[in-house]
Amino acid sequence: MLQEVRLLHAGDCLIDASELVTGTPEGTLVRVPIWMYLLRTDDALLLVDTGMPRECIGNERIFAAEEDGDHILPQMSEGDTVDRALARHGYAISDIDALISTHWHFDHAGGNRLFRGKPVLVHPAEVESARGEEEIPFWVDLGLDFRPVQDGDAPARGVTLLHTPGHTMGHLSLLLEPQGSQPLLLTIDATYTARNWTEDLPGAMVDPQLGMRSVARLKEIARASSAAVFFGHDAAQAQEERWRSLAG
């Protein structure tokens, strides 16, 4: 059974507002938090996502040469790496029994390569998309021990994986049901912020129509389970006391 959920803050990123809400005029940078999630069950320790790659440390212009590279400026320090974030909670990478990799953007999969020899739970569409790219991003390691998962899979009691394509084709969200606590829905990047959620406004998606169907489904799940909803990159939500206490 799921016993504890911890939010691991892994730095921040300056993102153009047009990335957060489709249709917003370009030119305004917004600071958003980067998250990983630590799940402690009766007999396992699971990590959800691995933050940004260490190449981003002190290098906010790392993507400057790319198209729209000025829209994404990582704000990362040495203390924001996955190993240092785990250490703040008394754990090491060696303590993690399995990694749940929700999707392979740089701010969610940047530390995946440190998990060689560990099971990496990922939707097969995410692997297929990476293998189909002309140039694989430097932080993507295709030599990991991938364990394909599908919608509804439960790697532990109280942890349900939800295939929510749209942001990427293999994107995963999670429904968490900690023992004795209110269920928690992690939208990850299916929904960046509360505004995306409440106003039905899409953020960056490879398939916006499919993505909004995924969001509609997540809303149904939240209602049916009476889950609290934690959005992928909502700076205001991160300051609320409930969530600050989960971040330690």
Backbone as a ProteinNet text record, in pm:
[ID]
protein_1_A
[PRIMARY]
MLQEVRLLHAGDCLIDASELVTGTPEGTLVRVPIWMYLLRTDDALLLVDTGMPRECIGNERIFAAEEDGDHILPQMSEGDTVDRALARHGYAISDIDALISTHWHFDHAGGNRLFRGKPVLVHPAEVESARGEEEIPFWVDLGLDFRPVQDGDAPARGVTLLHTPGHTMGHLSLLLEPQGSQPLLLTIDATYTARNWTEDLPGAMVDPQLGMRSVARLKEIARASSAAVFFGHDAAQAQEERWRSLAG
[TERTIARY]
84.5	0	88	41.4	114.2	106.7	222.4	229.9	258.2	338.4	381.1	411.2	377.8	409.2	489.4	603.8	684.6	707.4	701.7	732.2	878.3	954.4	1095.2	1114.2	1143.5	1165.8	1303.2	1308.1	1431.6	1467	1459.6	1493.3	1371.6	1399.5	1294.2	1331.7	1238.1	1263.6	1186.1	1249	1177.9	1120.2	987.7	917.7	832.8	835.3	750.7	604.3	528.2	386.9	309.1	354.5	285.9	299.6	401.3	417.1	318.7	291.1	202.4	56.3	18	-120.7	-117.2	-162.5	-162.7	-244.7	-188.6	-257.5	-214.7	-141.8	-90.3	20.5	23.8	130.2	268.6	364.7	500.2	568.4	674.8	757.9	760.8	678.8	678.8	725	834.7	886.6	825.8	788.1	725.3	811.8	839.7	917.8	825.2	860.4	779	867.6	812.1	890.1	900.8	1010.4	1032.1	1018.1	943.6	913.6	953.5	990.5	995.7	907.1	870.9	778.8	832.6	839.9	891	774.6	757.9	645.4	699.3	661.3	704.1	587.1	602.2	498.2	541.6	459.8	493.9	627.9	659.3	778.7	863.6	841.5	920.8	929.1	1031.2	1048.9	1052.5	953.3	939.4	967.3	1032.7	1056	983.4	915	847.6	926.5	988.5	1065.1	1197.4	1285.7	1421.6	1471.7	1382.4	1423.4	1507.7	1588.2	1666.4	1804.6	1867.5	2003.4	2103.7	2210.7	2307	2375.5	2368.4	2423.3	2353.2	2236	2162.4	2213	2299	2345.2	2418.2	2366.9	2428.4	2433.3	2348.3	2354.6	2214.6	2157.7	2019.8	2008	2119.4	2115.4	2144.8	2130.5	2166.4	2089.5	1967.9	1886.2	1880.8	1971.7	1964.9	1975.3	2048.9	2068.8	1948.6	1854	1738.5	1627.7	1538.9	1423.3	1341.9	1306.6	1233.3	1313	1446.2	1528.4	1520	1485	1472.9	1343.5	1259.9	1135.4	1156.4	1271.7	1295.1	1434.4	1441.4	1569	1577	1647.6	1657.5	1726.9	1676.1	1734.3	1771.9	1890.4	1928.8	2061.5	2069.3	2193.5	2235.9	2352.7	2403.8	2307	2239.4	2147.2	2017.8	1997.8	1872.7	1881.4	1996.3	2008.6	1928.8	1895.2	1810.4	1877.3	2009.2	2075.3	2075.5	2093.4	2092.7	1950.9	1851.8	1713	1674.2	1714.3	1687.3	1759.9	1882.6	1962.3	1897.1	1828.8	1760.2	1652.6	1604.1	1501.3	1558	1690.3	1754.8	1772.3	1765.6	1775.9	1885.5	1923.2	2017.2	1953.7	2011.9	1959.9	1955.4	2052.8	2057	1937.2	1870.1	1752.9	1626.4	1625.8	1506.9	1487.6	1368.8	1339.2	1296.9	1230.6	1189.3	1163.8	1191.7	1165.4	1042.7	947.5	834.1	867	884	923.6	801.6	745.4	616.9	627.9	738.5	766.7	908.9	960.6	1104.5	1146.1	1073.9	1121.8	1233.5	1317.8	1441.1	1416.8	1303.3	1277.7	1209.4	1187.7	1127.4	1215.4	1302.5	1384.9	1534	1572.3	1711.5	1808.5	1759.8	1846.5	1822.3	1742.4	1709.6	1833.7	1935.5	2054.4	2130	2100.3	2162.2	2097.4	1991.3	1915.1	1939.5	2056	2094	2095.7	2037	2027.3	1901	1822.9	1695.1	1580.6	1469.4	1353.2	1300.3	1276	1222.6	1086.7	981.7	845.1	808.8	774	747.8	645.9	563.8	470.3	547	519	596.2	592.2	485.2	478.8	588.6	633.3	740.1	872.9	896	1017.4	1014.5	900.3	887.3	909.8	857.2	874.9	1022.2	1093.6	1236.5	1315.3	1285.5	1359	1329.5	1216.3	1180.8	1237.9	1303.1	1359.2	1490.2	1514.9	1639.7	1758.9	1740.6	1848	1790.9	1838.5	1788.9	1847.4	1765.4	1818	1927.3	2024.4	2142.3	2110	1999.7	1967.7	1891	1850.5	1774.3	1870.3	1855.8	1939.3	1851.5	1871.2	1789.4	1842.4	1945.7	2000.4	1949.5	1848.3	1794.2	1706.6	1673.8	1591.2	1444.4	1392.3	1255.4	1155.8	1053.6	943.2	816.3	763.4	647.6	523.9	453.9	331.4	217.1	96.1	-24.4	-117.5	-216.6	-316.2	-379.2	-384.4	-446.8	-353.1	-228.9	-133.6	-107.8	-85.9	-61.1	69.4	180.2	307.3	311.4	217.5	202.6	59.4	10.7	-123.9	-128.5	-229.3	-242.1	-171.8	-110.5	-41.8	-95.2	-171.3	-228.5	-173.3	-121.4	-67.3	-178	-184	-286.6	-219.4	-251.3	-196.6	-276.3	-211.2	-277.4	-204.6	-218	-146.2	-196.2	-106.9	-139	-17.2	29.9	154.2	267.8	280.3	356.5	267.2	303.8	215.6	220.9	328.7	337.3	322	270.2	261.9	180.4	231.5	162.5	127.2	8.6	-30.3	-47.9	-67.8	-79.1	-192.3	-266.4	-362	-300.6	-280.6	-220	-324.5	-327.8	-424.3	-350.4	-286.8	-211.5	-303.5	-255	-334.1	-369.4	-498.9	-544.8	-547.1	-521.9	-517.7	-604.5	-635.2	-712.6	-635.3	-701.2	-633.6	-573.4	-468.9	-396.2	-377.7	-418.1	-401.5	-286.5	-182.1	-69.8	-94.8	-126.5	-151.5	-22.3	91.7	220.3	199.6	236.4	224.7	100.5	8.6	-121.6	-187.9	-160.9	-210.3	-101.7	-49.5	58.1	12	-101.9	-144.3	-293.9	-336.6	-479.3	-558.1	-497.8	-569.4	-597	-498.6	-524.1	-642.9	-648.3	-749.7	-888.2	-898.1	-1030.3	-1088.9	-1002.1	-1051.1	-1042.3	-1004.4	-992	-901.7	-786.1	-688.8	-569.3	-537.6	-424.1	-291.6	-193.3	-55.1	9.7	143.1	215.7	181.9	136.6	98.4	134.5	176.8	200.7	67.9	-35.4	-168.7	-270.6	-303.3	-393.1	-530.4	-588.3	-721	-716.6	-618.3	-601.7	-569.8	-487.6	-452.2	-571.5	-662.3	-779	-874.9	-877.4	-956.2	-895.1	-762.8	-697.3	-729.8	-731	-764.1	-908.6	-1000.7	-1140.3	-1150.7	-1075.7	-1076.7	-1019.1	-911.6	-853.5	-953.6	-1031.7	-1133.1	-1237.9	-1276.3	-1371.5	-1311.9	-1186	-1118.9	-1109.9	-1077.2	-1066.8	-1200.6	-1308.6	-1440.9	-1479.3	-1459.3	-1501.1	-1423.4	-1297.5	-1212.9	-1202.5	-1261.9	-1249.4	-1102.9	-1022	-878.2	-843.8	-743.2	-679.3	-593.6	-584.2	-514	-388.5	-275.9	-149.5	-103.4	-85.2	-53.3	98.2	136.1	275.4	372.4	331.6	426.4	356.4	276.6	199.8	274.4	334	414.4	330.5	208.7	123.3	81.9	46.4	6.2	120	242.4	358.2	378.5	322.3	337	226.9	126.3	19	70.1	24.5	80.8	70.4	-39.8	-55.2	58.8	92	193.4	333.8	351.4	482.2	518.1	416.7	443.7	484.5	431.2	470.6	609.9	655.6	789.1	895.5	853.1	947.4	1021.8
-119.8	0	124.7	230	355.8	421	447.1	503	653.3	699.9	840	891.9	1019.9	1089.9	1214.4	1230.9	1349.8	1421.5	1553.6	1635.5	1678.1	1651.9	1688.7	1803.5	1921.9	2037.8	2024.5	2039	2015.6	2136.1	2254.3	2375.7	2439.2	2535.1	2610.7	2628.5	2683	2712.1	2838.5	2925.5	3038.5	2994	3001.3	2954.3	3068.4	3085.5	3186.8	3155	3255.7	3235.9	3169.1	3185.4	3122.9	2971.7	2918.8	2774.5	2719.7	2798.9	2754.6	2757.3	2857.8	2870.3	2903.1	2809.6	2829	2953	3036	3156.5	3280.8	3265.9	3381.5	3447.3	3580.4	3647.1	3610.8	3599.4	3568.1	3689.7	3662.9	3772	3789	3714.2	3723.6	3591.8	3595	3474.6	3457.3	3333.8	3299.7	3193.3	3212.1	3112.7	3002.8	2878.8	2764.9	2663	2590.1	2488.8	2359.1	2287.1	2154.5	2053.8	1945.1	1850.8	1707.9	1636.4	1491.3	1447.7	1320.2	1271.3	1139.5	1131.7	1012.5	939.6	811.9	732.3	617	615.9	507.1	414.5	287.2	187.8	93.2	-6.9	-103.9	-170.7	-194.6	-274.5	-220.1	-95.3	-40.5	111.8	164.7	309.2	342.2	420	454.3	602.5	635.4	774.9	803.9	917.5	962.1	1079.5	1058.4	1157.9	1192.9	1259.3	1281.5	1423.1	1518.1	1657.1	1684.8	1790.2	1838.1	1772.4	1766.9	1713.6	1810	1755.2	1839.9	1939.4	1917.1	2013.7	2148.8	2153	2278.5	2362.2	2305.1	2376.9	2504.5	2617.7	2746.3	2777.6	2714.7	2729.4	2750.4	2865.7	2889.3	2902.8	2922.7	2937.3	2806.3	2694.9	2565.5	2533.8	2584.7	2555.6	2673.7	2770.6	2894.8	2870.5	2767.3	2742.4	2676	2630.4	2561.1	2659.7	2616.8	2699.4	2726.1	2850.8	2893.1	2864.9	2855.6	2828.1	2936.4	3060	3168.4	3158.6	3056.7	3037.1	2953.5	2886	2793.5	2819.6	2871	2903.3	2830.9	2717.9	2643.8	2725.7	2713.2	2777.3	2665.1	2609.5	2488.2	2508.1	2459	2461	2318.1	2301.2	2168.1	2093.8	2166.6	2103.8	2055.1	2081.2	2043.8	1912.8	1846.1	1717.9	1611.4	1504	1401.3	1337.9	1316.9	1255.2	1347.6	1477.8	1572.3	1591.3	1591.4	1603.7	1484.4	1364.9	1246	1253.2	1301.5	1308.3	1398.4	1503.4	1592.8	1518.5	1408	1328.9	1199.4	1189.5	1076.7	953.4	968.9	855	876.8	766.8	770.1	699.9	718	651.2	500.3	446.6	301.9	252.5	342.8	303.4	291.2	347.2	348.2	210.7	154.5	22.6	29.8	137.3	153.1	301	340.8	476.4	474.8	564.6	586.4	710.8	693.3	803.6	848	963	1004	1046.6	1110.5	1146.8	1199.3	1218.4	1237.8	1379.1	1478.9	1615.6	1638.6	1737.7	1755.4	1779.2	1839.4	1873.4	1760.3	1648.3	1532.3	1408.2	1404.4	1284.8	1314.8	1431.6	1472.9	1385.5	1319.7	1233	1085.2	1050.5	908.8	823.2	877.5	797.9	750.8	810.6	767	640.1	593.1	479.3	352	342.7	217.1	104.5	-9.2	-122.3	-122.1	-12.6	-4.8	-23.4	-82.9	-87.2	54.4	85.9	216.7	194.4	233.7	213.6	329.5	297.8	401.1	347.4	437.8	395.2	370.2	262.4	230.6	339	419.2	526.7	629.6	646.2	741.7	689.8	560.5	499.4	503.4	469.9	469.5	608.6	711	848.3	886.4	850.6	884.4	812.9	687	610.9	659.3	726.4	777.5	914.4	978.7	1110.5	1101.3	1202	1205.2	1222	1302.4	1324.7	1308.3	1208.4	1181.6	1284	1348.4	1446	1386.4	1468.5	1417.7	1353.5	1391	1335.7	1202.4	1161.7	1037.2	919.7	820.8	700.7	582.4	531.4	420.5	285.3	285.9	160.8	123.5	191.6	162.9	37.4	-11.2	-131.8	-91.6	-67.5	-19.9	-132	-99.8	-191.1	-124.3	-168.9	-102.3	-112.4	-1.4	3	53.6	24.1	65.5	139.8	202.4	274.1	180.7	226.6	149	57.6	44	-40.4	16.3	-73.6	-34.6	-99.1	-25.4	-81.6	-109.5	-51.5	-78.7	-45.4	-105.6	-71.5	76	144	286.8	373.8	312.5	387	337.8	422.4	385.7	477.2	417.5	492.7	519	641.9	683.6	732	668.8	713.9	835.3	950.5	1076.6	1143.7	1088.3	1142.7	1280.8	1354.8	1489.3	1578.6	1594.8	1669.4	1598.5	1469.4	1377.4	1255.7	1170	1057.2	948.3	941.6	840.8	896.6	1017.7	1087.6	1009	1007.2	943.3	1045.1	1032.5	1098.6	989	1026.6	925.7	958.3	855.6	865.3	793.9	868.7	815.5	808.9	696.5	677.4	633.8	730.2	696.9	644.2	549.9	491.9	598.8	613.3	707	852	881	1019.3	1036.3	1161.9	1191.8	1150.1	1091.9	1060.8	1186.7	1165.4	1275.3	1243.4	1335.2	1319.5	1407.5	1345.3	1417.9	1428.8	1548.9	1564.6	1559.5	1584.7	1602.5	1711.6	1690.4	1799.2	1789.8	1701.9	1706.8	1840.6	1894.5	2026.6	2096.7	2205.3	2277.8	2347.5	2416.2	2504.2	2493	2552.2	2555.3	2628.7	2728.9	2802.5	2712.5	2632.6	2536.8	2448.1	2405.2	2309.5	2372.2	2486.7	2545.5	2613.2	2665	2737.8	2655.9	2527.9	2440.5	2502.3	2549.4	2610.4	2517	2474.4	2383.5	2454	2381.4	2425.1	2362.5	2355.9	2299.9	2152.2	2113.8	1975.5	1940.3	1816.5	1771.3	1743.2	1712.3	1688	1751.4	1880.3	1949.9	1884.8	1834.7	1773.5	1649.6	1565.9	1446.7	1485.5	1588.9	1634.2	1682.8	1755.7	1805.3	1691.4	1585.6	1468.1	1402	1401.2	1345.9	1428	1560.4	1646.6	1622.7	1610.1	1582.9	1452.8	1353.4	1225.5	1242.6	1319.4	1342.5	1412.5	1503.8	1571.1	1471.5	1378.7	1275.4	1189.5	1153.8	1072.6	1149.1	1277.6	1359.5	1367.1	1384.3	1391.3	1257.3	1150.1	1018.5	973.9	1014.7	971.4	1074.8	1194.6	1306.6	1338.8	1333.5	1354.7	1503.5	1538.1	1668	1662.1	1773.9	1775.1	1860.4	1801.2	1874.7	1887.8	2013.7	2042.4	2039.5	2023.3	1997.9	2110.2	2236.6	2347.6	2474.4	2462.2	2576.8	2642	2759.2	2826.5	2870	2917	2961.3	2843.5	2731.3	2614.3	2565.2	2574.6	2525.5	2600.9	2721.2	2800.9	2774	2696.6	2666.3	2573.4	2592.6	2522.2	2371.7	2322.5	2177.2	2114.9	2180.9	2126	2154.5	2267.8	2298.1	2195.6	2148.7	2048.2	1915	1880.9	1755.6	1765.5	1888.5	1907.5	1906.7	1909.3	1901.7	2031.7
0	0	0	-62.9	-64.8	72.7	130.6	264.8	266.3	171.6	176.8	37.5	16.6	-107	-70.3	-135.2	-113.1	-246.2	-241.9	-359.2	-349.8	-453.3	-456.7	-554.7	-500.7	-586.4	-651.3	-782.3	-857.1	-943.1	-883.7	-956	-1021.4	-1107.2	-1174.4	-1320.9	-1395.1	-1535.4	-1572	-1648	-1704.9	-1838.2	-1850.3	-1969.6	-2025.1	-2155.6	-2216.9	-2188.4	-2153.9	-2119.6	-2231.2	-2354.6	-2467.6	-2466.2	-2396	-2381.5	-2278.2	-2175.7	-2068.8	-2110.2	-2186.2	-2233.2	-2381.6	-2464	-2608.3	-2645.1	-2732.3	-2776.2	-2702.1	-2590.9	-2518.1	-2599.9	-2608.3	-2684.2	-2629.7	-2717.2	-2677.5	-2614.9	-2540.8	-2490.7	-2340.1	-2266.6	-2120.8	-2062.3	-1986	-1922.6	-1783.7	-1753.5	-1625.5	-1557.4	-1428.8	-1354.2	-1304.5	-1336.3	-1293	-1221.5	-1124.7	-1053.4	-1133.4	-1109.5	-1166.2	-1051.9	-1075.9	-969.1	-1003.3	-897.8	-897.6	-781.8	-777.2	-674.5	-618.6	-486.7	-419.9	-354.2	-388.1	-339.5	-254.7	-127.4	-38.7	-13.5	-51.9	-29.7	81.5	108.1	213.1	187.1	59.6	30.3	-83.1	-122.2	-232.3	-221.7	-285.8	-296.8	-445.7	-490.7	-631.2	-650.9	-760.5	-796.4	-926.4	-929.9	-1051.5	-1108.8	-1225	-1298.7	-1229.7	-1305.3	-1256.1	-1278.7	-1306.6	-1318.9	-1442.2	-1432.5	-1546.4	-1550.2	-1668.5	-1677.7	-1614.9	-1560	-1491.1	-1585	-1716	-1811.4	-1802.6	-1738.8	-1723.3	-1606.2	-1521.6	-1402.5	-1444.3	-1400	-1431.4	-1579	-1658.6	-1804.6	-1860.2	-1833.2	-1876.7	-2028.1	-2097.3	-2243.1	-2315.3	-2246.8	-2304.1	-2432.3	-2444.9	-2563.2	-2659.1	-2643.3	-2720.5	-2870.2	-2910	-3053	-3118.5	-3038.3	-3092.6	-3128.9	-3215.9	-3250.1	-3124.4	-3102.2	-2982.3	-2855.2	-2865.5	-2747.4	-2641.8	-2683.7	-2586.1	-2506.3	-2535	-2460.7	-2334.8	-2324.5	-2213.6	-2157.5	-2034.8	-1971.2	-1836.6	-1828.9	-1701.9	-1594.9	-1474	-1356.1	-1258.8	-1277.6	-1205.2	-1134.7	-1010.6	-933.9	-904	-845.9	-812.6	-721	-633.9	-540.1	-600.9	-729.6	-795.3	-872.6	-872.2	-941.3	-867.2	-935.5	-875.1	-752.9	-758	-642.3	-522	-544.6	-432.3	-378.5	-465.6	-420.3	-334	-374.7	-293.6	-159.3	-161.4	-38.2	65.4	20.9	115.9	194.2	139.1	206.2	264.3	266.7	331.3	244.6	112.4	22.5	-81.8	-146.1	-257.6	-377.1	-494.6	-613.6	-592.4	-520.1	-495.7	-415.2	-343.9	-263.5	-348.3	-467.6	-551.7	-615.9	-599.7	-655.6	-801.4	-840.1	-979.9	-1007.1	-1130.6	-1176.7	-1267.1	-1239.3	-1328.7	-1410.6	-1539.7	-1628	-1707.7	-1671.5	-1728.7	-1874.4	-1910.8	-2049.2	-2054.4	-2177.4	-2191.4	-2228.5	-2183.7	-2196.1	-2094.3	-2122.9	-2046	-1897	-1861.6	-1722.2	-1645.9	-1711.6	-1644.9	-1654.4	-1752.6	-1775.7	-1775.7	-1726.8	-1734.3	-1657.6	-1552.5	-1473.1	-1494.7	-1594.1	-1618.2	-1637.4	-1702.5	-1735.3	-1611.2	-1495.5	-1370.1	-1316.2	-1381.9	-1331.3	-1413.4	-1472.7	-1539.5	-1436.4	-1473.9	-1381.9	-1298.6	-1306.6	-1235.6	-1336	-1295	-1384.4	-1410.1	-1536.1	-1573.7	-1639.4	-1569.2	-1617.3	-1709.2	-1833.2	-1932.7	-2032.6	-2086	-2189.4	-2318.3	-2390.7	-2511.6	-2618.3	-2620.6	-2720.7	-2699.5	-2575.6	-2548.5	-2604.6	-2589.3	-2643.2	-2795.8	-2853.7	-2999	-3057.6	-2989.5	-3038.2	-3038.5	-2931.5	-2923.3	-3032.3	-3051.8	-3153.3	-3294.3	-3312.1	-3442.9	-3473.1	-3375.2	-3397.4	-3476.1	-3560.7	-3635.7	-3542.8	-3439.2	-3342.2	-3202.7	-3129.7	-2995.3	-2899.7	-2816.6	-2720.3	-2632.6	-2595.9	-2526.5	-2392.3	-2330.3	-2198.5	-2207.2	-2326.3	-2343	-2359.2	-2271.3	-2273.3	-2312.8	-2433.9	-2481.3	-2435.1	-2350.4	-2299.1	-2161.7	-2113.7	-1981.1	-1985.4	-1866.2	-1852.8	-1855.3	-1975.9	-1989.5	-1962.5	-1882.7	-1856.4	-1909.4	-2022.2	-2081.2	-1992.3	-1979.6	-1899.7	-1986.7	-1943.2	-2014.2	-1919	-1976.3	-1896.4	-1793.9	-1668.4	-1562.6	-1487.2	-1533	-1460.5	-1321.1	-1226	-1087	-1040.9	-1044	-998.9	-849.7	-774.5	-631.6	-593.5	-487	-439.8	-404	-458.5	-432.7	-534.6	-636.3	-742.4	-877.2	-946.9	-1076	-1183.8	-1290.9	-1403.5	-1504.9	-1553.9	-1647.8	-1775.6	-1886.6	-2014.5	-2058.7	-2064.6	-2096.6	-2213.8	-2333.5	-2449.3	-2488.4	-2553.1	-2598.6	-2583.2	-2461	-2438.9	-2510.5	-2487.9	-2572.7	-2593.7	-2684.8	-2715.5	-2608.2	-2533.1	-2428.5	-2287.8	-2276.8	-2147.7	-2045.3	-1921.8	-1809.5	-1702	-1645	-1521.1	-1417.1	-1290.2	-1185	-1089.7	-1050.7	-941.1	-821.6	-713.2	-592	-482.5	-411.8	-303.5	-177.8	-108.5	12.3	121.5	196.5	304.5	406.3	432.9	534.7	492.6	363.1	316.3	192.3	161	40.8	-84	-181.5	-307.8	-369.4	-449.1	-511.7	-659.3	-744.9	-888.2	-934.4	-987.5	-1045.6	-1195.5	-1242.6	-1385.6	-1465.6	-1399.9	-1465.7	-1573.1	-1698.2	-1795.1	-1883.1	-1849.1	-1915.8	-1887.2	-1767	-1728.8	-1649.1	-1702.4	-1634.9	-1506.8	-1515.7	-1407	-1382	-1271.2	-1239.2	-1347.2	-1408.2	-1513.1	-1632.7	-1674.1	-1782.6	-1749.4	-1623.9	-1577.5	-1571.9	-1505.2	-1480.6	-1604.4	-1692.8	-1809.2	-1938.4	-1926.2	-2043	-2149.8	-2105	-2194.8	-2209.1	-2330.2	-2346.5	-2330.9	-2275.9	-2280.9	-2402.3	-2400.6	-2515.5	-2532	-2649.2	-2678.1	-2821	-2842.9	-2980.6	-3051.3	-2972.8	-3028	-2933.7	-2954.4	-2861.3	-2846.7	-2955.8	-2946.4	-2858.5	-2880.5	-2797.8	-2654.5	-2638.3	-2504.6	-2425	-2488.2	-2416	-2382	-2462.5	-2424.3	-2300.8	-2293.4	-2174.7	-2051	-2065.5	-1951.6	-1907.5	-2002.7	-1967.1	-1888.5	-1929.4	-1857	-1716.1	-1703.4	-1571.1	-1478.4	-1534	-1452.5	-1402.8	-1486.7	-1444.9	-1333.9	-1347.9	-1245.4	-1114.5	-1121.7	-1000.4	-928.6	-1006.9	-945	-882.3	-954.3	-906.5	-783.1	-772.8	-661.3	-549.9	-572.1	-477.3	-449.6	-556	-542.4	-541.9	-462.9	-476.9	-603.3	-673.5	-802.5	-791.2	-829.6	-830.3	-974.7	-1016.3	-1155.1	-1178.2	-1304.7	-1336.5	-1305.5	-1328.3	-1313.4	-1263.8	-1161.8	-1112	-995.9	-1021.3	-918.9	-799.5	-824	-713.1	-626.7	-688.6	-611.2	-522.7	-573.8	-498.6	-367.7	-357.6	-235.5	-133.6	-171.7	-77.5	31.8	153.7	269	254.8	202.2	189.3	109.1	-2	-90.8	-38.7	26.8	85.9	192.6	265.8	369.8	307.8	190.2	124	65.3	40	-14.5	96.2	221.4	332.8	356.1
[MASK]
++++++++++++++++++++++++++++++++++++++++++++++++++++++++++++++++++++++++++++++++++++++++++++++++++++++++++++++++++++++++++++++++++++++++++++++++++++++++++++++++++++++++++++++++++++++++++++++++++++++++++++++++++++++++++++++++++++++++++++++++++++++++

